[in-house]
Structure formats: C-alpha cells, structure tokens
Amino acid sequence: MARHISQYPPREYGLIWFNQDYALYILTQITLVPARNKEIADEMENRFTPLYSKLLQKVVRHYDKYLSYFVKTDIIYTDGSFKPSSIESRGRSRRYRFTHVHEPSDIVAVDYSRKFVKQLRKKRKEDFHQLQGEYGHLTKWLWPVCHLQINAPLAAEFLQVRRRAQHNNPALIEKRLHPILGYEIPKDPEMQYRHAMASVNCLVSGDIGCTVDSKVGRMHTVLTNIKSDLRHLITYRGKSLVTVDIKNSQPYLSTLLFDPSFWERQGPSATATSKIYISNIFKTIV
C-alpha cells in the first residue's frame, strides 16, 4: 500500500484526506461481501462483487473517492453496471474486482489501527442491536460474545489441497446454476478458495458478520455461509456442532397460518410463535 501511495499520490486523484484504514476496508469488501453472503457469491459473474453504497458509507463517508482512486490507479476495475432503484424494479449496485496484476493470490489478515478497530466494533454492536428484536434468539449465540472456534491450520490445509486438486482435475470443479440463463456453469476454484479462507479468518478474529436478506428474511452469518466441509472443524465452547436437516418442513411450518395468535396483535409475535413451533420440532426429534 505504501509503495502504491508513493507512486500514485492520492491528492493528485482528488483524494485529499487519505486514510489507510479506510482504503484497506474498501478493498477487503470485494472479498468479504460474497464470503458473508452465499447468494451474492452464487450470482457473481467474472469475479465482480457488488458493493452497496449505503453500507460502505456507514463506515467510510467518502467511499466513492476511494473507489475512484483505486479504479484510476489500476488496482480494481468496475463493469459500470449501476442501476438506480425504481418502483417497478430493484436497483443494481456497481460491481468491482481486482485487476489481474493486483488480484490476491492468497488471503491474509488485515491489521487496522486501534482507532479503526474500535469504530468497526461500534458499528457491529449497532448492527446486532437492530437485529435483536426479531432475531435475538439467533444473534444471542454470536453476540456480544461468540464462542465459535475453528481449527484454522487444518482448514487452510484442506482448502489448499482442494484448490490444487481442482486445478489439476477439472472434473472436481463444482458447478452452479447460471442466475439468468438457468444452465450449469463451473464455479471458480480461486474464488471459492478466497471466500472460504476469508470466512476462516473471520471466525479466527471473531469478526462474525450478520446480515438479513430483506426479500426472504433469511439471516446470513459466517457459520451459514462457510463451506459445509469446514463445519466439521468448528466448535462451540469446545464442543462439536451438529446439523439437523428437516426435510419437507414447509408444510409443517405453514400450519402457523392456522394459529389465531399468529394474526392477533395482542398475541405472540410471528417470531415468538415460530420459535415455539421450531422448539416442538426438536422435542420430537429428541
């Protein structure tokens, strides 16, 4: 970063007050955003990451100047796919990716200043507070103290072995459905590796992101987005995790609609009622 700043002085590109923490934060989002949201990762094409301006602005006020600086100095480039929201359709954020020269070959932890770390912790606290009302029964496991841990060395070794195997044998490359055309296309082994390593580093550092998809109300965390193969290496308070997959659960959960208290204002909230139903499911299993 220091060499780049020396070669391309930010002031000459309209960035008067340059902050290295802000610069690193902007760049790391290109990898972290899809790592924390599987749906975004599945819809990405040609390694372009959508960056939401409102979320960036909460941390970096003049985020646009940093993005412009990095584009002009050939660290990243954009496909210019911005589309404003309208009544008829949702908008589309500009998408960015690293240039081939600066594309990272591996994922490394970023060392922010203490002041900026404090700022990020304050933002994380605000984010979790906003989710406590409706998603408190889930966020309580992640905040204010998260006891999730991962065997990072073994996870890194596994991901490196898998990446090499996929490069040496294309038959091992996973596939996904094209978000528009509907047919299967191969996943990018390099992107999969980086996203998975970013999730591992987030677990190690305790930076457990938590977002909710406004369309379906689904909550995304590092735990839900990390590769299923790696969940065997994650523990909670030193104990292994267990996955319960309830098949055809939709018909059962839809019976909520027949419960009068689900619709009554003075009765339990939808979230509280659904928690009761979920609790009954696990009692049945046990």
Secondary structure, 3 states (H helix, E strand, C coil): CHHHHHHCCHHHHCCCCCCHHHHHHHHHHHHHHHHHCHHHHHHCCCCCEECCHHHHHCCCCCHHHHHHHHHHCCCEEECCCCECCCCCCCCECCEEEECCCCCCCCCCCCCCCHHHHHHHHHHHHHHHHHHHHHHHHHHCCCCCCCCEEECHHHHHHHHHHHHHHHHHCHHHCCEEECCCCCCEEECCHHHHHHHHHHHHHHHHHCCCCEEECCCCCCEEEHHHHCCHHHHHHEEECCEECCCCCCCCHHHHHHHHHHCHHHHCCCCCCHHHHHHHHHHHHHHHHC
